[in-house]
Amino acid sequence: MAVWQFTIVFLPQDWLDADGDVLSLSAEGTFDASPAWSSYRHPKLEEILGRALSKGKSWHSELTIWGSEQTDDIQLFRSKGRVDSILVRFDLRQPNMALFQQVIRIAQELRLAIVTLETMTVVPRDVLQLLRAAAESRAAHFVLDPASFLSQMESANTRPT
């Protein structure tokens, strides 16, 4: 993930409604969404995801990519044919407003929740709320003021523990 990309993941809304806990998917700096996807099925999943961006080049047999890894993309990871995760990365250097709108439509149509990886919070399926989350992200901070962002990162990494 590039520093200028704002990243969200989709999770099945039914999993969250059944007391799924987003924080339970994160441990020791990693995020594993596969438990949330274990019972999710939708016959038109790839077709609906593909409406947002054109199909891109994948680097793995169980990964389907739409868009470009350097800009905006949607990544569908599978394991043994089952969904492991779906993430979307937005290039905040040149925000694609249509993609923000499409992500909301996809979430509504597929009954998916939108979760920001940075804060691990669920964002309502509303384009203004998604835009607000992007605007408050580290990626937006970097795009607006790279020097300040890097200075803050350096300070955070040099503090005594």
N, C-alpha and C positions, 0 to 999 in steps of 0.2 A: 504494500500500500504506500503510495506516495504521500508526502506531507501535505500536498494541496488537495488531497481527496478526502471528502467526507463520506464515511462508511456507515451503512445501515445493514441490518440483517432482517430477513423475514422469519417469523415464527408462526406456526399454526395457532390461530386464535382459539381453537377448541382446546389445545394443550394449555394455554394460559387460563382459559375459563375453568379447566379442571384442576385449578390450583398449581399450574406449572409456575416455577420460580425462575426468572431470568438469571438471577445471580447463581443458581445452582449449576448453570451451564459454563460458568467461568471458574477456573482454578489455576493458581500459580502462573498467571499471565497468559493462559490459553483460553480459547472459547470453543466449546464443543456443543453444537446445536443438535447433533444427531438424536439424543433422547427425545427431544421435542417433536421430531419428525417421524418417529417410529411407526405411528399408525396413520399418517397423512397420505391420502391418495387423491389425485385429481387427474382425470384422463386428458385434460387439455393444458396441463401445467406448462410444458415447453412452448406450446403455441401461444399462450397468453403472455409468457415472459418475453417471447420473441417479438411481440408487437411494439415494444419500446425502443429497441435498438437492433441493428442488423447483426447477423451472426458473425462472431469473431473467430480468431484462431486460438485453439486450446493447446495447452502444453501437457495435458494428461487425458488418458482415455475415459476417465470418469468425471471429467469436468467439461461443462458446456458453457461457453462464453458468448455473450452478446455485447457488442461494442468493442472498446479497446482498453487494455490494461493501463495505458498511460493517460487516458482521459476518463470517460464515463464507461462503466461496464456493469453487467449483471453476470454473476457467476453462480451456476448451479452445480454443486458437488453431489455426486452419488457414490454409494458404496454397495456393491452387489445389486445394483439396480434400484436401490432405495435412496430417497433424498437424504443427504446428510446436512446440507445447509444451502441457503440462498443468500447471497450478499449483493449489495448494490453500492457502487462507488461513484460519487459525483465529483467531477473536476470543478473545483470552485474558482479556478483561474478564469474560466469562461462558463459560468453556470448555464446549464441546459434546462430552461424552465419547463419545456415540454416533458423532459424526463421526470422532473419532480411531480408533475401532474400524472404522468403515466404510472409512476410508482404508487400513487394513491389509488388509481383505478385498479391496478393489479392487486393491491392489498384488499380492496373491497370485493373484487370479483372472486378471488381465491380464498377469502376469509383468512387473511394473514395479518398478523400484528407487525408493526414496524418498530425495531429496536435499534437505538444508536449504540454502536460498539464502544464508543468513547465513554459514555456515561452509564451504559447498561439500563437505559430507561425506555419505556414504551412511549412512542410518539403517537398521538391520535391520528387517525386516518383523515387528515385535513392538510391541504397543501400549505396553508399559512403556518401551521404548527411545524410541519417538516422544514419549511424554509427558515423558521425561527431557530430550530435545532441546528441547522446547517450554519446559520449566521453566528451562532454562539460557539461553534466548534473550534478546535485548534487549527483545523485546516483553513477556516476563514481568517483566523488571527494571522496565520502564516501568509496568506495571500494579501491581506491588507497591510501588513507591516512585517516583512521577513526579518529585518534586523532586530526588532524588538522581540519577536518570537524566538529567534536563535539565542538572543541574550538571556531570555528567561529560561530556555532549555539548559543553557550552559550553567546558569546560577543554580538551577534545580539539581544538576548533576555534580556540582562541586561542593554542595553543602555537606558539612560533617554529619555523620550519623551517630 
